[in-house]
Amino acid sequence: MSYLIKISQDHDGRRLDRTLRSMFKWVTLGEIMKAIRKGEIRINSKRVREPGTHLVTGDELSVIWPLNSDNRDNDSRIFRHSSWGKIKTLFQGDNVLIIDKPSGMLVQPDEPGGDSVISRVWGVLGTKTPAAVHRLDRNTTGVLAVALHGDSLRAMEELFKNRSMRKFYLAIVTGRAPEDLLIDAPLIKDSENNLVTVADSGEGLNALTHCQRIAGDRDFSLVKLELLTGRTHQARVHMAHVRHPILGDRKYGRFSANRDNKDINRPLLHAWQLEFPEKVHESLSEVAGKKFTAPIPEDMQKFIVSRGWEVIV
């Protein structure tokens, strides 16, 4: 059975996958992507297999899930999960919520009613309207922007798309990193294996990272990374590419360093700051020109102290 939905102005210009995520919050991202790949989603009666297809007001979207009916139980289950705990908030306005994401938590639920940053936000606020604008890996900590309404969601998506947002990370890496380095290395993602690699010349997606050493010694360094593009696993792959992989990274890191630091149980990568531009859509006026900073997490602080580094950031 299929269901027809008329696209309103609220979703005009939005990507198909993001629209489906906002409409069907009880359906996992994996299920949505599978339905798109299998041609089960249609726009104006035509099968569409590209998740990035942009919708237009008046489009007729044919989907395989109902908008309501049997999903009320899933909604109440999500709200009940507010008992999982709250999320540390750095800023809450009328249209934007800035979260300090903890390690070990997904941004989006990987199963209906599953625990995640967004599930907890839904539970605490009592509505499923809020949506994460960008992603952080499960074990990456730090600043995460959440849109509370459709206008602010589209406006922030546009800022990220145009690279108008400045994103700074802190990381503990192996070896003595260069004092200042621009890493220009295109990336290719193997979606099936969730693995990203540096592409050969002329291939892959453009990826730029500015790396600055803040502190360090012969064996390890604390670096500040500005992601000038927003590719999957960009910081982790780029630092491994320049032979200074992030400590604790089991996928792209250095085995010997991880083995010798068994108490480190995640990549020591922290989304430290997110900076909004001065000129923004009116729905983002409350955060125009503002910079939001997430405190360095305890595991990274502990490592910094153990090395005797004097750090001012």
N, C-alpha and C positions, 0 to 999 in steps of 0.2 A: 504494500500500500504506500502511496505517496501523498504528500500534503503540499498545497500551494500557498505561498506567502508573497504578498505584494510588498516590494521594497519601498519603504517610506524615505523621506528626506533625511531622517536620522542616520540612515546607513548609506546615503549617497556618497559614492567615491571610495567606500571602504573595500578592503580585500575580502574575497569570499570566505577564506578560512577564518579570519578574525570576526566576520559577521556571524558565521555559524557558531563560533565559540561563545559569542555574547548572547545569542538567541537560545542555545541549547547547552547550558552550563552543566547539566548532569551527564552529558555525553563527553567521553574522554577525547583528547586531541588525537590520539591514535585512531579511534573509531571514525572521527571526522575525516582524517586524511585518507583512510582506507576507502570510505564512501566516495570521496572525490576521485581517487585513483581508479576505482571500479566503474566510474561513470554513472553512479547512482544519484548524483546531484545534477540538476538541469537548470539552465537560465533561459527563459523564454522558449521552453521545449527542447533546447539543444543541450546535449551532454557537455559538461565542462570538466576537464581533468587538471586544470592549472589552479592551485590554491591561491595564487596571487591575482587572479582575475578580479577586476574592479567592478563593483555593482553601480547601477544607475537608478535613480528614483523612477518607480514605475515598472521596473523589471519584475517578472514573475519567477520566483525561485521555487523549484520543486525539490522537496527533501523527503527523507524516509522516516523522520521523527515528528511526532505531534508537538505542538507548542505548549500544550497543557495536559489535561486529563490525567493519565496514570503517573505523571511525574510529580504530583504534589507530595508524595511520600519522600521522593528524593530531595525536594526542597526542604521539607521539615527536617530530614536527616542532616542536611548541610547546616541548618540553623542549630540543631542540637549539638553539633560538633564544636560550637563555640566553647564548650567545656574543655576542649583541647588546650585552651589557653589563649591569651591575647598576644598581639604582635606589638613590639616596641615601635612607637610612632615618633618620628622626628618633626613632622608637621602635619596638621590637618586643617584644611580650609573647606570652602564650600564646594570646590570642584576638584581639588587635588589632595591626595594623601601620600605622604612620603614615609616609607617604612625602613626600619633598620632590620634587614633580613638576617635571621640566625643561620648557622651552619646546619646541614642535615635535613633541610626542608625544601621541598619543591615549591616553585612559584605557583604552578597550576596543579590541581589534583590529577593523578594518573589513573584514577578509577572513580566511578560515581560516588560522591560523598566522601572521597579520600581527603586526608589531611594535607594542607598546603597553606601557603601564605594567603592566597585569595580565599580559600575556604574559611579561614579564620576571620578574614575581613568581612566576608558575607555574614558569618555568624555574629560577630560583634555589632555590625551596623544593622543587621536584620534585613538586608536587601542583597539581591544578586546583581545589582547594577555595576558596582565597582569592577574594574578590569585592569590587569597589569599592562603597562605600556611597553615594557621590555623584559628581558629574561636575565636571570642569574642562574648559574649551575647550582645543583642541589647543595653542594658543599662550599659555595662562595658566599661570604657574608657581605653585609653592607647596604648601601642606599638603593632603594627600589621605588620607582614612581608608579602610583596607582591613580587612574582616572576615576572619578566618582560619577561622571555623567557622560553622555554621548559626545557633546560638544568638546569637552576637555580631552576626551580620548582621541578624537580625530585630530585635534590641534597638536597634542603631544606626539602622536604618530607622525605627523608632518614634520615636527621639529627633529625627531630622530632620523627620519628619511632624508632630510636636507642637511643632516650633520650639524645642526645649529646648537644642539646640546653638547656641553663639554663633560666628558666622563673620565674621572681619575681613579686609578686603582693603586693599592699598595700590595707588594708581594715580597716574600722572602725567597730568594733564589740562590742556587748553588754557585760557588766561585765569586771572584771579585768582578762585578759587572762594570762595564764602561761608565765613566762619569756622565756622559751624555751620548745618546745614540738614537737615530731614527731607523726603525726597522720597516723596510718596504719589501714585503714578501707576499705575493698573492696566495690565496688558500683555496683548497678543494675539499668539499665535505663528502664523505662516504656515509650517506644517511642510514644504510642498512646496518653498518657496524658502528655508527655514531663516532666516527673517527675523522679528524681533520688533518690534512697534510699540506705542506708548502708545495705549490704547483711549479711545474717547469715554466720556463720563460714563455710568455704569450698565452698562458692558460690560467684558469682559476679566476677568483674574484679579488679585486684590488683590496689590499689590507695594509694599513699604516698604524704603527705604534711608536710613540715617543717615550723612550726610557731614560730616566735620570736616577743615578745612584744617590741615595740619601745618607746611608751609613753602610759600613761593611768591614770585612777583614779578608784574609786570604781565602777563606773557605766559603763564606756566605755574604750576601748583601741584602739590604733592604732597598727596594727600588720603588719609584713612583712611575706609573704607566698612564699615559693619556692615550686612550683608544680613539684614534682619529677616524676609524671606521668601526662598524659593529658586527664583526663576523663571529660565528660560532667558535668557541674555544680560542679566540684570537690571542689573548694574552698568554695563555698556556703554550700554544703552538709556537708563537713568535719567540718567547723566551727560550724554549727548547731549541729553536732554530739557530739562535746565536750562542748556543752552548751554555746557557745559564738557566736551566729549567727550574720551575718552581718547586720548592721543597714540599714533599708530601704528595706530589702528583704521581699517582700510580700508572697513569696512561701515557703521559708524555715526559715524565721526570726521569731522574737518574737513580738507578736501582741501589747503588752503593750508598748514596746520601740518604735515601729513604730507609734503607736497612739499618744504618747507624743512628737513625732518629726515629725509633719505633713508636715513641710517644706522640709523634705527629701523625694524626689519623685523617688528614685532609690536605688538599693543596692549600698552602698558606697564601691565599689570594683574597683581597678585601676590596669591595667597591666603596671607595673612600669618600668621593665627592661627586655630586651631580650639580651642574651649573646651568641655569636657564638664561637665555638671552634677554636683553632688555625689551626687544620688540617681539611681542607675542599676540596671539588671538585674545580677544577680550575675555574669553572663558578662563584664561591663564593669568589674568592680571595680578592675582594674589601671589604669584610666584615669579613675576617678571624680574629679571636681573638678580635673583636670589641664588645663593649657593648653599647646598645642604651637605653636611658632613656627618658621617657615621663614625663613632669612636673606634679606635683600633681594638679588635676583639682580644679576649684574654689569652688565647693560645699564641697569638703573634706577639703580644706584649711580653709574655713569659719568655719567649725565644729572644726577643730584643734585649731584655734584662740579662739573660744568661750569657749573651755575647759581650756585655759591658758597653753597648753602643749608647751614645748620647744622641737622642733623636728629638728633633723639633720639626713638627709638621703642622 
